[in-house]
Amino acid sequence: MTEDALPRAIGKVATRELALHGITTLSEAAERTERDLLAIHGVGPKAIRILREELAATGRSFVP
């Protein structure tokens, strides 16, 4: 897995739904707000928490 890849821990459904919305990397996820991502069917609080933690580990965050 590349450093910028979406973490597998978010689950297959969340990964698939994010990809359908053009989000296939952490960098692309960081360009959105948590609210925008939560509005995507299949992306829930657990996926957001995992993404937030992965972004924080690399000094990044979601758009405020």
C-alpha positions in Angstrom: 0.0 0.0 0.0 1.3 3.4 -0.9 1.6 6.1 1.8 -1.2 8.1 0.2 -3.6 5.2 -0.3 -6.9 5.0 1.5 -6.5 2.7 4.5 -8.0 -0.7 4.1 -9.5 -0.4 7.6 -12.2 1.9 6.4 -13.8 -1.1 4.7 -14.7 -2.1 1.2 -18.0 -0.3 1.0 -16.5 3.0 2.0 -13.6 2.6 -0.3 -15.8 1.8 -3.2 -18.2 4.7 -2.6 -15.4 7.1 -2.1 -13.9 5.9 -5.4 -17.2 6.5 -7.2 -16.9 10.1 -6.0 -13.4 10.4 -7.3 -11.7 10.0 -4.0 -9.0 7.3 -4.1 -6.2 8.7 -2.0 -5.8 10.4 1.4 -4.8 13.6 -0.4 -8.1 13.6 -2.2 -10.0 12.9 1.0 -8.2 15.8 2.7 -9.6 18.2 0.1 -13.1 17.6 1.4 -14.9 18.3 4.7 -15.9 15.6 7.1 -19.5 16.6 6.5 -19.1 16.2 2.7 -17.6 12.7 3.1 -20.3 11.6 5.6 -22.9 12.6 3.0 -21.6 9.8 0.8 -23.7 6.7 1.2 -21.5 4.0 2.8 -19.1 6.3 4.5 -19.8 6.4 8.2 -18.3 7.8 11.4 -15.9 4.8 11.7 -14.4 5.5 8.2 -14.2 9.2 9.0 -12.4 8.5 12.3 -9.9 6.2 10.6 -9.3 8.7 7.8 -8.9 11.5 10.3 -6.3 9.5 12.2 -4.4 8.6 9.1 -4.3 12.2 7.9 -3.2 13.4 11.4 -0.3 10.9 11.3 1.0 12.6 8.2 0.4 16.2 9.5 -2.8 16.7 7.4 -6.5 17.1 8.1 -9.8 17.5 6.4 -10.8 20.9 5.0 -12.5 22.9 7.9 
